[in-house]
């Protein structure tokens, strides 16, 4: 069995068990490999938890966690025992973390806001319950910006979440803490959420796989905080297979869900072992939601991904942007109303950030008919895009318009409108797939000359998460990235 030797690595027990060729640290292994060690009895959940708690205590200089739950994690890991029960999934006993937007019973959940810094929910949401039912162990809450709105993660009263590839640069948002935690090896995989790119943006900044599943793939119970249908939870991981395994944990509808995606044939993890066949892949690079220049590194990543896909036998076709720029103000109305729904407790409104207050004012200025018309228009724009792409199996774009930016480069408390526009220029493609509800994944296929990760994004057919994962796994096998390690690993 593996034990923690007091340094960052693990050494074999005297009986010689637990040796993995070429691996000196348990965190070098994928989440699935760590789960396999648990199933074989070579490491216990408690040992894994201690290893990662030690790393979090020593190495979280990336702003990953806003609240650690070490004692709860130890208690839960011990309670799991040393071996999985019959029928347990492949991630049983593996450590993870929960985004600070998700309700966790008895655990401080602040939604990234100083206005909720003392909030302790009495219930857990469906995502947390799914993680627990699958035998994963949360080490705490990962950083998110206020109410998950911005695409950077600089929560009040906490350090900014930064990419471990350059700790002066942002981890992205709003799942920035989750991405920083996985990329720095503080947990092997984590859950995030994505209403306009909030999983894929930090995945690109941190050199990870970030999957936004299809609309209705993961339940929003019990809060159903996004009645418009833009946001969903999803996985952040270092490999496609790990992301697929976490999607298997999170996916599935619950009684009372207003809508859900059809069940796949088999598991999402199984889909990673399936040949995708020869696909028709559309590509475009013109920004969708803002006029902005595309960084040469992002352009190079997109071109290289195109050549890789062609080399795998796929047909890659240039297409016009499938969504009209007229969709932008419609999306913004819906986004502002969603922000306005995230109200502060009475008497604590002054603690809200300037960007939140500005967006909330926009949202409250929209009447009920305004919102209804915006939702209808958004549905029509989504249908237009889906029809335009119906002849294709996937769509390729860059994930972001630039490499990870310096901390503070987007935030502008003095001018929230300028802040919002800067965010749009940084992320001109991601929100299109929230509007259509199509699955989309950012893959870490490129590194800049300065050693910064640059993601490329593939979107799949509506409800085609399994087919998208099959393609992503094929891409990873052809151009693997798991061997890359950031400074401080």
Backbone torsions as a table, in degrees:
resi	resn	phi	psi	omega
1	UNK	NA	154.5	173.9
2	UNK	-81.6	144.1	168.8
3	UNK	-134.1	158.5	176.4
4	UNK	-78.7	123.1	-174.1
5	UNK	-92.6	3.2	-179.5
6	UNK	97.4	-14.4	172.9
7	UNK	-112.6	-178.6	-175.1
8	UNK	-62.9	-16.5	-176.4
9	UNK	-101.3	-175.6	177.4
10	UNK	-125.8	147.2	176.9
11	UNK	-120.7	158.5	-179.4
12	UNK	-69.2	150.4	170.0
13	UNK	-66.7	164.0	-178.1
14	UNK	-54.8	-31.5	-178.6
15	UNK	-73.9	-3.1	171.7
16	UNK	88.1	3.7	179.9
17	UNK	-78.4	157.1	172.3
18	UNK	93.7	6.2	179.3
19	UNK	-79.9	127.9	174.9
20	UNK	-119.7	118.0	-176.6
21	UNK	-53.7	131.1	176.7
22	UNK	77.4	3.5	-177.9
23	UNK	-121.8	120.6	178.9
24	UNK	-107.5	-14.2	-178.2
25	UNK	-128.6	138.4	-179.4
26	UNK	-64.3	-29.3	-180.0
27	UNK	-74.4	-8.2	171.0
28	UNK	-71.9	-20.8	-178.1
29	UNK	-79.7	153.9	173.1
30	UNK	-70.4	166.5	176.8
31	UNK	-61.0	-39.7	178.9
32	UNK	-65.9	-37.3	177.0
33	UNK	-66.8	-38.1	176.5
34	UNK	-66.1	-40.3	175.8
35	UNK	-62.0	-36.1	178.4
36	UNK	-66.4	-37.4	176.2
37	UNK	-61.2	-40.8	178.5
38	UNK	-63.0	-45.3	-178.6
39	UNK	-62.0	-33.4	-179.9
40	UNK	-83.1	-4.6	-179.4
41	UNK	77.6	17.9	-178.6
42	UNK	-89.5	-12.6	173.6
43	UNK	-153.8	147.7	178.8
44	UNK	-101.4	159.1	173.7
45	UNK	-54.7	-38.4	-179.8
46	UNK	-63.4	-39.1	178.9
47	UNK	-67.8	-40.9	176.5
48	UNK	-61.3	-44.8	-179.2
49	UNK	-61.8	-43.5	178.7
50	UNK	-62.0	-41.1	179.6
51	UNK	-59.9	-46.3	-176.9
52	UNK	-76.3	-34.0	175.0
53	UNK	-61.2	-38.6	176.8
54	UNK	-62.7	-42.6	179.3
55	UNK	-65.6	-42.0	179.1
56	UNK	-61.3	-43.1	-178.6
57	UNK	-63.8	-35.5	-175.2
58	UNK	-94.0	-28.3	-163.2
59	UNK	-122.1	5.1	179.2
60	UNK	-81.8	74.0	171.0
61	UNK	-103.6	19.4	-178.4
62	UNK	-112.6	7.7	177.8
63	UNK	68.8	32.5	-174.4
64	UNK	-74.5	-47.4	-172.5
65	UNK	-106.8	137.4	171.4
66	UNK	-104.2	-15.8	178.3
67	UNK	-155.0	121.7	-179.1
68	UNK	-100.4	143.4	-179.1
69	UNK	-123.4	59.0	-173.4
70	UNK	-61.0	-47.7	-176.4
71	UNK	-67.5	-40.9	176.6
72	UNK	-62.2	-39.1	180.0
73	UNK	-65.5	-42.5	178.6
74	UNK	-62.2	-45.1	-179.3
75	UNK	-62.3	-42.9	179.8
76	UNK	-66.5	-41.8	-179.2
77	UNK	-62.8	-42.7	177.4
78	UNK	-63.3	-40.2	-179.7
79	UNK	-64.6	-26.1	178.1
80	UNK	-70.5	-22.6	-176.2
81	UNK	85.0	-166.4	-175.3
82	UNK	-100.8	-19.7	-177.5
83	UNK	-132.5	146.1	-179.4
84	UNK	-67.7	149.7	174.4
85	UNK	-73.9	167.5	177.0
86	UNK	-57.6	132.1	177.7
87	UNK	85.0	2.4	179.5
88	UNK	-66.5	148.9	179.5
89	UNK	-77.9	174.8	-173.5
90	UNK	-72.6	-10.1	-179.9
91	UNK	-105.3	11.3	-179.5
92	UNK	-60.8	127.3	178.8
93	UNK	88.3	-0.5	-176.3
94	UNK	-88.2	134.7	177.4
95	UNK	-70.3	151.2	176.8
96	UNK	-152.6	-164.7	177.8
97	UNK	-152.1	162.5	-175.8
98	UNK	-121.0	134.0	179.4
99	UNK	-64.6	145.5	-175.3
100	UNK	-69.8	2.8	172.3
101	UNK	-89.8	-17.5	-172.5
102	UNK	-95.0	132.9	-179.1
103	UNK	-66.2	129.0	174.9
104	UNK	-129.0	117.0	-176.1
105	UNK	-57.9	127.2	177.2
106	UNK	76.4	4.6	-178.7
107	UNK	-119.8	130.4	-179.3
108	UNK	-53.7	127.4	-179.4
109	UNK	-133.3	107.1	-169.8
110	UNK	-102.7	-3.7	-178.8
111	UNK	57.2	28.6	179.1
112	UNK	71.1	13.1	-171.6
113	UNK	-121.5	136.9	174.4
114	UNK	-64.6	-22.2	179.4
115	UNK	-69.1	-16.6	-179.3
116	UNK	-120.6	26.7	-172.2
117	UNK	-67.3	-11.9	178.5
118	UNK	-116.1	18.5	-175.0
119	UNK	-84.1	124.5	177.3
120	UNK	-126.3	105.8	-177.8
121	UNK	-69.9	155.3	178.7
122	UNK	-92.6	-12.9	-178.3
123	UNK	-128.6	161.0	171.6
124	UNK	-105.2	147.7	177.6
125	UNK	-83.2	177.3	-175.1
126	UNK	-61.7	-34.6	179.5
127	UNK	-64.2	-47.0	-179.8
128	UNK	-65.1	-41.0	178.3
129	UNK	-63.1	-36.8	178.3
130	UNK	-66.7	-42.1	177.1
131	UNK	-60.3	-45.0	-178.6
132	UNK	-66.4	-41.3	-179.3
133	UNK	-63.6	-28.4	179.9
134	UNK	-86.7	0.9	176.2
135	UNK	84.5	13.1	174.8
136	UNK	-80.0	156.9	-176.4
137	UNK	-122.8	117.3	179.3
138	UNK	-81.8	135.7	177.2
139	UNK	-95.4	-4.0	179.0
140	UNK	149.9	-168.7	-177.2
141	UNK	-100.8	131.6	-179.8
142	UNK	-92.8	151.8	-173.0
143	UNK	-66.7	142.7	173.0
144	UNK	-145.4	152.3	173.7
145	UNK	-72.9	172.2	-173.9
146	UNK	-56.3	118.6	179.2
147	UNK	58.1	18.4	176.4
148	UNK	69.2	22.5	-173.1
149	UNK	-83.1	-53.5	-175.6
150	UNK	-73.6	164.0	176.9
151	UNK	-94.4	17.3	169.8
152	UNK	-127.7	159.5	-175.3
153	UNK	-122.4	93.8	179.9
154	UNK	-133.2	68.9	-173.7
155	UNK	-69.1	145.7	-179.8
156	UNK	-61.0	131.8	176.5
157	UNK	81.4	4.3	-179.7
158	UNK	-134.7	157.0	175.4
159	UNK	-64.0	152.8	175.1
160	UNK	-67.0	149.3	172.7
161	UNK	-80.0	127.5	-175.8
162	UNK	-124.0	156.9	175.2
163	UNK	-75.6	133.5	178.9
164	UNK	-68.8	-9.0	176.4
165	UNK	-75.7	-20.4	174.7
166	UNK	-164.3	103.4	-171.2
167	UNK	-72.3	3.4	170.9
168	UNK	-93.3	-4.0	-174.2
169	UNK	-116.0	152.9	-172.5
170	UNK	-69.4	150.7	172.7
171	UNK	-84.7	-4.8	-174.4
172	UNK	82.7	-178.1	-179.5
173	UNK	-161.1	169.8	10.6
174	UNK	-92.8	-4.9	178.4
175	UNK	-90.7	40.8	-175.5
176	UNK	-65.6	-39.7	179.2
177	UNK	-65.7	-41.0	178.5
178	UNK	-62.2	-45.0	-179.4
179	UNK	-65.9	-42.2	178.6
180	UNK	-61.6	-39.6	-179.7
181	UNK	-63.5	-44.0	-179.1
182	UNK	-71.2	-44.4	-176.9
183	UNK	-65.6	-30.8	179.7
184	UNK	-88.4	0.5	179.7
185	UNK	74.3	29.2	177.9
186	UNK	-88.7	-24.0	167.5
187	UNK	-145.8	153.9	-178.1
188	UNK	-77.8	-21.2	176.6
189	UNK	-165.5	161.5	-175.8
190	UNK	-154.0	160.2	176.7
191	UNK	-91.2	142.6	172.5
192	UNK	-133.2	-175.0	173.7
193	UNK	-141.3	157.4	-166.1
194	UNK	-147.8	109.9	175.7
195	UNK	-111.2	-12.9	178.2
196	UNK	-155.8	13.4	-178.6
197	UNK	130.7	8.1	-166.6
198	UNK	-70.3	-8.7	167.6
199	UNK	-97.0	-44.3	-173.6
200	UNK	-72.9	-33.7	178.9
201	UNK	-62.3	-54.8	177.9
202	UNK	-66.0	-28.1	175.1
203	UNK	-61.0	-43.2	178.5
204	UNK	-65.2	-43.8	-178.6
205	UNK	-65.9	-28.6	-172.2
206	UNK	-109.7	3.3	176.6
207	UNK	73.5	42.6	-175.6
208	UNK	-124.9	170.1	166.4
209	UNK	-87.5	126.0	178.2
210	UNK	-131.3	118.1	-174.3
211	UNK	-112.8	121.7	166.8
212	UNK	-94.0	110.2	-179.1
213	UNK	-70.7	173.7	177.0
214	UNK	-63.7	152.5	172.8
215	UNK	-55.7	128.5	179.3
216	UNK	87.5	0.2	-179.8
217	UNK	-72.4	-36.8	-176.7
218	UNK	-122.8	133.1	-176.4
219	UNK	-68.9	144.6	174.8
220	UNK	-98.5	15.6	-177.3
221	UNK	-64.4	148.6	-0.9
222	UNK	-97.7	-2.3	-172.1
223	UNK	-84.2	-38.8	-175.3
224	UNK	50.2	55.1	-171.9
225	UNK	-75.1	-8.0	179.1
226	UNK	-122.9	83.4	-179.3
227	UNK	-70.0	-11.8	-179.4
228	UNK	-79.2	-30.9	176.0
229	UNK	95.7	29.7	177.7
230	UNK	-92.4	-33.4	-166.5
231	UNK	-102.2	149.0	174.3
232	UNK	-153.2	153.7	169.7
233	UNK	-78.7	167.1	178.9
234	UNK	-177.8	175.4	-173.2
235	UNK	-94.1	148.8	166.5
236	UNK	-121.7	128.7	-174.5
237	UNK	-155.7	171.8	179.4
238	UNK	-90.8	-15.2	178.4
239	UNK	-135.1	159.2	178.2
240	UNK	-64.8	-41.1	-178.7
241	UNK	-63.7	-40.8	175.9
242	UNK	-61.6	-42.6	179.0
243	UNK	-62.9	-40.6	179.4
244	UNK	-65.0	-40.2	179.8
245	UNK	-64.8	-38.4	178.0
246	UNK	-70.9	-34.3	175.3
247	UNK	-63.3	-37.7	175.6
248	UNK	-58.9	-35.6	178.3
249	UNK	-69.0	-43.9	-171.4
250	UNK	-83.1	-27.7	-170.3
251	UNK	-73.1	157.8	176.1
252	UNK	121.0	141.8	-179.6
253	UNK	-90.4	155.7	177.8
254	UNK	-117.8	153.3	-179.3
255	UNK	-54.0	126.9	-178.9
256	UNK	103.4	-11.3	178.1
257	UNK	-61.7	136.5	-178.9
258	UNK	-72.9	-25.3	-179.6
259	UNK	-156.6	155.0	176.5
260	UNK	-154.0	152.4	177.7
261	UNK	-78.1	147.5	178.7
262	UNK	-62.7	146.8	-179.4
263	UNK	-67.7	140.7	177.8
264	UNK	-78.6	165.8	170.6
265	UNK	-82.4	110.5	-176.9
266	UNK	83.8	-171.3	-178.8
267	UNK	-90.0	162.4	175.1
268	UNK	-69.0	-31.7	175.5
269	UNK	-64.2	-41.7	176.5
270	UNK	-59.7	-34.3	-178.8
271	UNK	-61.3	-27.6	-179.3
272	UNK	-68.4	-18.7	179.0
273	UNK	-96.7	6.6	-177.0
274	UNK	-100.3	134.2	174.9
275	UNK	-67.7	129.4	-177.3
276	UNK	-74.8	-14.0	-174.4
277	UNK	80.0	-178.5	178.9
278	UNK	-84.4	120.2	-173.4
279	UNK	-110.4	155.0	168.8
280	UNK	-98.4	119.5	-174.9
281	UNK	-118.9	118.3	175.4
282	UNK	-79.3	151.8	174.4
283	UNK	-143.8	146.8	170.5
284	UNK	-153.5	157.0	-178.8
285	UNK	-128.4	-7.9	177.0
286	UNK	-64.3	129.3	179.4
287	UNK	-58.4	145.7	-175.5
288	UNK	-91.9	-45.3	-167.9
289	UNK	-109.0	-0.9	-177.9
290	UNK	-159.1	150.7	171.3
291	UNK	-79.6	117.9	-178.9
292	UNK	-159.1	154.5	174.5
293	UNK	-81.0	148.2	177.1
294	UNK	-100.2	123.3	180.0
295	UNK	-55.8	138.7	179.8
296	UNK	-55.1	-33.1	178.5
297	UNK	-66.4	-38.9	178.9
298	UNK	-69.7	-37.9	176.7
299	UNK	-64.6	-43.8	179.5
300	UNK	-62.9	-38.5	178.6
301	UNK	-62.5	-42.8	179.4
302	UNK	-64.3	-43.3	178.7
303	UNK	-65.9	-43.3	-180.0
304	UNK	-64.0	-39.1	177.4
305	UNK	-64.3	-38.1	177.7
306	UNK	-61.1	-45.6	179.4
307	UNK	-64.2	-39.2	179.3
308	UNK	-62.2	-45.1	-179.8
309	UNK	-63.9	-40.5	176.6
310	UNK	-64.4	-39.0	178.2
311	UNK	-64.8	-24.3	176.8
312	UNK	-84.5	1.5	176.1
313	UNK	98.4	4.7	-179.1
314	UNK	-87.0	154.0	174.5
315	UNK	-93.0	121.6	-179.1
316	UNK	-110.1	123.7	-170.5
317	UNK	-123.9	128.3	174.3
318	UNK	-72.2	132.8	180.0
319	UNK	-132.7	157.6	172.7
320	UNK	-67.5	160.3	174.4
321	UNK	-57.4	125.2	-172.1
322	UNK	-82.8	-2.4	-176.8
323	UNK	-127.3	131.2	-179.0
324	UNK	-67.1	146.1	175.0
325	UNK	-63.3	-17.0	177.4
326	UNK	-66.4	-15.1	177.8
327	UNK	-73.0	-18.6	-173.0
328	UNK	-63.5	-53.4	179.9
329	UNK	-63.9	-27.8	176.9
330	UNK	-65.6	-47.7	177.1
331	UNK	-60.3	-42.1	-177.6
332	UNK	-63.8	-37.5	176.3
333	UNK	-61.4	-47.3	-179.8
334	UNK	-63.2	-41.7	-179.3
335	UNK	-64.2	-42.0	-179.9
336	UNK	-65.5	-39.7	178.4
337	UNK	-65.3	-41.5	177.2
338	UNK	-60.8	-39.5	177.5
339	UNK	-64.9	-41.3	-179.6
340	UNK	-64.4	-25.0	177.7
341	UNK	-70.4	-21.7	-179.4
342	UNK	-88.3	75.6	-175.6
343	UNK	-81.6	154.3	175.9
344	UNK	-84.3	155.2	172.8
345	UNK	-58.0	149.2	-178.3
346	UNK	-55.8	131.6	-179.9
347	UNK	88.4	-4.2	-178.7
348	UNK	-117.3	13.1	-178.2
349	UNK	-59.9	-30.4	-177.5
350	UNK	-67.4	-14.6	-179.8
351	UNK	-84.1	-9.2	179.6
352	UNK	-69.7	149.1	-179.4
353	UNK	-73.0	154.3	179.3
354	UNK	-55.4	-40.4	-179.9
355	UNK	-63.2	-42.4	178.9
356	UNK	-62.2	-44.6	-179.5
357	UNK	-63.8	-41.2	-179.4
358	UNK	-65.0	-46.1	178.4
359	UNK	-65.1	-39.7	179.8
360	UNK	-63.4	-39.3	177.3
361	UNK	-62.3	-39.9	176.4
362	UNK	-63.2	-42.9	-178.9
363	UNK	-64.7	-42.3	-179.4
364	UNK	-70.6	-22.2	177.9
365	UNK	-74.9	-17.5	178.2
366	UNK	-81.6	128.5	178.5
367	UNK	-78.3	170.7	175.3
368	UNK	-57.2	-48.8	175.6
369	UNK	-59.9	-37.5	177.4
370	UNK	-57.6	-46.2	-179.0
371	UNK	-65.6	-44.7	179.3
372	UNK	-58.8	-43.7	178.2
373	UNK	-64.8	-37.5	179.6
374	UNK	-66.2	-42.0	179.0
375	UNK	-63.8	-43.2	177.6
376	UNK	-61.8	-43.4	178.6
377	UNK	-64.5	-39.1	179.0
378	UNK	-63.5	-39.7	177.6
379	UNK	-61.8	-39.8	179.6
380	UNK	-67.7	-40.4	176.4
381	UNK	-63.8	-39.1	177.9
382	UNK	-62.7	-44.6	-179.5
383	UNK	-63.9	-38.1	177.7
384	UNK	-60.2	-44.7	-179.1
385	UNK	-67.4	-43.0	-179.7
386	UNK	-62.9	-40.9	177.2
387	UNK	-63.9	-41.2	-178.7
388	UNK	-64.2	-27.1	-176.4
389	UNK	-104.5	7.5	-173.4
390	UNK	-61.5	-25.9	-178.4
391	UNK	-82.2	-0.4	-174.1
392	UNK	-119.6	150.3	-178.8
393	UNK	-89.3	-21.5	-179.4
394	UNK	-157.9	166.5	-179.7
395	UNK	-133.9	132.8	-178.5
396	UNK	-111.6	127.6	170.2
397	UNK	-141.2	168.9	163.8
398	UNK	-63.2	162.5	172.2
399	UNK	-83.9	-47.4	-178.0
400	UNK	-127.6	163.4	-179.0
401	UNK	-85.7	-13.8	179.4
402	UNK	-142.8	169.6	169.1
403	UNK	-67.1	167.9	177.8
404	UNK	-52.2	131.6	-176.4
405	UNK	-88.2	159.3	174.5
406	UNK	-59.6	148.4	175.8
407	UNK	-54.4	133.1	178.8
408	UNK	87.7	-4.1	-175.7
409	UNK	-67.4	-27.6	-179.0
410	UNK	-99.6	-35.2	-174.3
411	UNK	-66.5	133.1	178.9
412	UNK	-145.5	86.5	-178.3
413	UNK	-64.3	-27.4	-178.9
414	UNK	-75.5	-22.8	-177.3
415	UNK	-143.2	80.1	-177.2
416	UNK	-58.0	-32.0	178.5
417	UNK	-63.3	-40.7	177.1
418	UNK	-67.5	-37.9	175.3
419	UNK	-56.3	-49.7	-177.5
420	UNK	-62.5	-42.5	179.1
421	UNK	-65.8	-38.1	177.7
422	UNK	-64.0	-37.8	176.7
423	UNK	-62.2	-41.7	179.2
424	UNK	-62.5	-39.0	179.2
425	UNK	-68.9	-30.2	179.0
426	UNK	-74.4	-31.7	-172.0
427	UNK	-128.0	62.4	-170.8
428	UNK	-81.7	1.2	-178.3
429	UNK	-120.9	-30.4	-165.1
430	UNK	-62.6	-41.5	-172.4
431	UNK	-69.7	-17.2	179.4
432	UNK	-57.8	-37.1	-175.9
433	UNK	-82.8	-16.6	168.9
434	UNK	-72.6	-36.0	178.1
435	UNK	-66.1	-45.1	-178.3
436	UNK	-78.2	-20.7	-175.6
437	UNK	79.5	4.6	-179.1
438	UNK	-73.7	149.7	175.9
439	UNK	-70.9	148.9	179.4
440	UNK	-150.2	143.5	-176.8
441	UNK	-134.0	137.2	171.4
442	UNK	-97.9	129.9	-179.1
443	UNK	-117.4	136.7	-177.1
444	UNK	-83.9	74.8	-173.5
445	UNK	-94.2	-7.4	-172.2
446	UNK	-142.0	145.5	170.6
447	UNK	-125.9	139.6	-178.4
448	UNK	-72.8	171.5	177.6
449	UNK	-60.8	-25.2	178.4
450	UNK	-90.4	5.1	177.3
451	UNK	83.5	21.7	178.6
452	UNK	-96.1	139.7	179.0
453	UNK	-71.7	144.7	178.6
454	UNK	-135.3	115.2	-178.1
455	UNK	-86.5	156.3	166.8
456	UNK	-119.9	153.7	-172.5
457	UNK	-119.5	133.3	172.3
458	UNK	-116.9	129.3	172.7
459	UNK	-107.4	149.3	-179.2
460	UNK	-113.9	178.6	176.8
461	UNK	-64.4	155.7	176.2
462	UNK	-53.3	129.6	-177.5
463	UNK	64.7	12.1	-177.6
464	UNK	-94.1	41.2	-177.9
465	UNK	-59.0	-41.8	-177.2
466	UNK	-65.0	-43.5	178.9
467	UNK	-65.3	-38.4	178.0
468	UNK	-64.5	-40.9	178.0
469	UNK	-66.3	-36.1	176.9
470	UNK	-61.7	-42.8	177.5
471	UNK	-66.4	-45.7	-179.3
472	UNK	-61.3	-39.1	178.6
473	UNK	-66.6	-37.2	176.5
474	UNK	-63.4	-42.5	178.1
475	UNK	-62.6	-44.1	-179.9
476	UNK	-63.2	-39.8	179.3
477	UNK	-64.1	-35.7	-179.3
478	UNK	-76.7	-30.2	-177.3
479	UNK	-140.0	69.7	-172.9
480	UNK	-65.0	151.2	-179.3
481	UNK	-128.6	-5.2	-171.6
482	UNK	-64.1	-21.7	-179.1
483	UNK	-73.8	-14.6	-177.5
484	UNK	-74.0	138.2	-179.7
485	UNK	-132.5	132.3	178.2
486	UNK	-76.3	165.7	175.0
487	UNK	-57.2	141.0	177.8
488	UNK	85.1	5.0	-178.4
489	UNK	-61.7	NA	NA
